[in-house]
Amino acid sequence: MGRPAIHGKGTHPLYDIWYRMVDRCTNPASKDYKYYGARGIAVCDEWVKNVRQFIEDMGERPHGYQLERIENDLGYSKANCKWATRTEQLFNKRCTVRIEHKGKIVTLGELAILIGARRQTLYDKYRRGDNLSLIEKVNPRGGHSKRKKL
């Protein structure tokens, strides 16, 4: 990355993650600024100019994990960030549809796994305004199985 490493952490494995986080939240020239800084997503004061504090707060990144904000409408801070798998991140996008299933809030993707349906089928029904309390579960051999109560 193009920024000088005056803090001695430029070669640390988390430096690039920290730099990209700060860049997308503070640099209007960043290609991702419109998704972060322009919509009010900021980096906390403790991290924005202090990669060492970011590294100390987040700890080492587990293999295969990525930085994730727990609440998408809040900024980057120790209280709102964690290391997450790609699958966890996919379920935590702004566009993710969440519904109640058996008293628990789940995503449509999670619901599809729970009931053995295709995520796209559930999403199509949701977009049409169908009542998801009764859906048809697709039989993999063709046709439809009985309706399954959610």
TORNUNU-281054 format. One line per 10 residues: their letters; for each residue x, y, z of C-alpha. Coordinates in nm, 3 decimals. Last residue first. Example, Ala and Ser with C-alpha at 12.3 -4.5 7.8 and 13.67 -1.06 7.14 Angstrom:
sa> 1.367/-0.106/0.714 | 1.230/-0.450/0.780
***
This chain:
lkkrkshggr> -4.182/-2.251/0.949 | -4.457/-2.491/0.847 | -4.347/-2.718/0.562 | -4.566/-2.762/0.261 | -4.551/-3.114/0.125 | -4.279/-3.202/-0.126 | -4.263/-3.046/-0.468 | -4.184/-3.186/-0.808 | -3.840/-3.297/-0.912 | -3.585/-3.533/-0.764
pnvkeilsln> -3.445/-3.259/-0.535 | -3.791/-3.206/-0.381 | -3.847/-2.834/-0.338 | -3.994/-2.734/-0.004 | -4.310/-2.541/-0.053 | -4.355/-2.253/0.185 | -4.592/-2.171/0.468 | -4.495/-1.906/0.728 | -4.309/-1.733/0.447 | -4.616/-1.541/0.340
dgrrykdylt> -4.545/-1.436/-0.014 | -4.451/-1.072/-0.076 | -4.311/-1.137/-0.423 | -3.966/-1.040/-0.295 | -3.997/-1.292/-0.008 | -4.100/-1.571/-0.247 | -3.799/-1.496/-0.469 | -3.572/-1.493/-0.165 | -3.705/-1.828/-0.046 | -3.646/-1.987/-0.386
qrragilial> -3.301/-1.826/-0.409 | -3.203/-1.974/-0.074 | -3.290/-2.324/-0.198 | -3.481/-2.531/0.058 | -3.359/-2.784/0.316 | -3.553/-2.644/0.612 | -3.264/-2.524/0.829 | -3.031/-2.454/0.535 | -3.289/-2.235/0.362 | -3.358/-2.062/0.692
egltvikgkh> -2.989/-1.977/0.729 | -2.986/-1.824/0.382 | -3.308/-1.635/0.451 | -3.139/-1.491/0.756 | -3.249/-1.590/1.104 | -3.422/-1.414/1.395 | -3.539/-1.671/1.652 | -3.890/-1.738/1.785 | -3.946/-2.043/1.566 | -3.834/-1.853/1.257
eirvtcrknf> -3.836/-1.473/1.251 | -3.703/-1.309/0.939 | -3.379/-1.146/0.827 | -3.306/-1.040/0.471 | -2.940/-0.963/0.403 | -2.893/-0.643/0.201 | -2.683/-0.478/0.471 | -2.453/-0.781/0.482 | -2.417/-1.000/0.791 | -2.498/-1.345/0.651
lqetrtawkc> -2.220/-1.313/0.392 | -1.982/-1.213/0.669 | -2.052/-1.529/0.868 | -1.985/-1.735/0.554 | -1.657/-1.553/0.492 | -1.547/-1.639/0.844 | -1.538/-1.369/1.108 | -1.282/-1.181/1.315 | -1.458/-0.925/1.531 | -1.547/-0.559/1.532
naksygldne> -1.811/-0.345/1.706 | -1.670/-0.307/2.060 | -1.309/-0.267/1.942 | -1.417/-0.003/1.693 | -1.505/0.028/1.323 | -1.824/0.218/1.259 | -2.190/0.140/1.312 | -2.456/0.073/1.047 | -2.328/-0.278/0.979 | -2.352/-0.391/1.343
irelqyghpr> -2.097/-0.668/1.408 | -1.834/-0.505/1.188 | -1.618/-0.773/1.030 | -1.245/-0.822/0.981 | -1.171/-1.143/0.795 | -1.101/-1.503/0.895 | -0.924/-1.773/0.691 | -0.647/-1.830/0.947 | -0.729/-1.660/1.277 | -0.633/-1.292/1.284
egmdeifqrv> -0.401/-1.204/1.568 | -0.534/-0.969/1.832 | -0.809/-0.719/1.758 | -0.737/-0.466/2.033 | -0.357/-0.487/2.021 | -0.345/-0.477/1.640 | -0.583/-0.178/1.626 | -0.383/-0.003/1.900 | -0.060/-0.056/1.703 | -0.226/0.071/1.383
nkvwedcvai> -0.282/0.407/1.550 | -0.411/0.691/1.334 | -0.772/0.577/1.284 | -0.760/0.317/1.561 | -0.821/0.494/1.894 | -1.031/0.765/1.726 | -1.279/0.504/1.603 | -1.294/0.434/1.229 | -1.596/0.580/1.056 | -1.901/0.456/0.865
gragyykydk> -2.106/0.765/0.781 | -2.254/0.664/0.446 | -1.983/0.840/0.246 | -1.713/0.685/0.464 | -1.826/0.327/0.400 | -2.002/0.217/0.081 | -1.917/0.532/-0.119 | -1.556/0.509/0.006 | -1.509/0.170/-0.163 | -1.322/0.295/-0.472
sapntcrdvm> -1.106/0.515/-0.248 | -1.079/0.875/-0.372 | -1.306/0.998/-0.090 | -1.044/0.872/0.159 | -1.157/0.842/0.520 | -1.367/0.525/0.561 | -1.233/0.319/0.269 | -0.874/0.423/0.353 | -0.895/0.350/0.727 | -1.021/-0.005/0.670
rywidylpht> -0.773/-0.058/0.383 | -0.485/0.049/0.609 | -0.595/-0.168/0.902 | -0.627/-0.478/0.682 | -0.293/-0.399/0.517 | -0.123/-0.361/0.858 | -0.267/-0.682/1.003 | 0.015/-0.911/0.884 | 0.278/-0.670/1.028 | 0.518/-0.539/0.761
gkghiaprgm> 0.420/-0.175/0.799 | 0.426/-0.200/1.179 | 0.725/0.026/1.253 | 0.506/0.329/1.323 | 0.633/0.544/1.035 | 0.496/0.300/0.777 | 0.462/0.521/0.471 | 0.130/0.492/0.285 | 0.125/0.348/-0.066 | 0.000/0.000/0.000
***
